[in-house]
Amino acid sequence: MANASTTLQVRLPLKLRDEAAVTLEEMGLDLPTAIRLYLTKVVKTRRIPFELEAHPAVETVEAVETIEVDEALQGRMDRIGNAWKKAAKKR
């Protein structure tokens, strides 16, 4: 079963696909190989191999401001944060 494979279909703009194909060809890669490399990196590092950032919408910030955090909830959030930090150090 280790050699079993599957097909992945992804919809993306034609221009993006074509530009990516040209760029990857300049690197000596084709799209399927680049996608396999990307997914292999995700699995090995257990993270997206680039930084993601979202800018909160005004509604999101307002919603967060209305959440009441008591000591018990803060303690749970702190434990989760510490667990993530420990997991990151192990990588």
Order of alpha helices (4+ residues) and beta strands (2+ residues): alpha-alpha-alpha-alpha
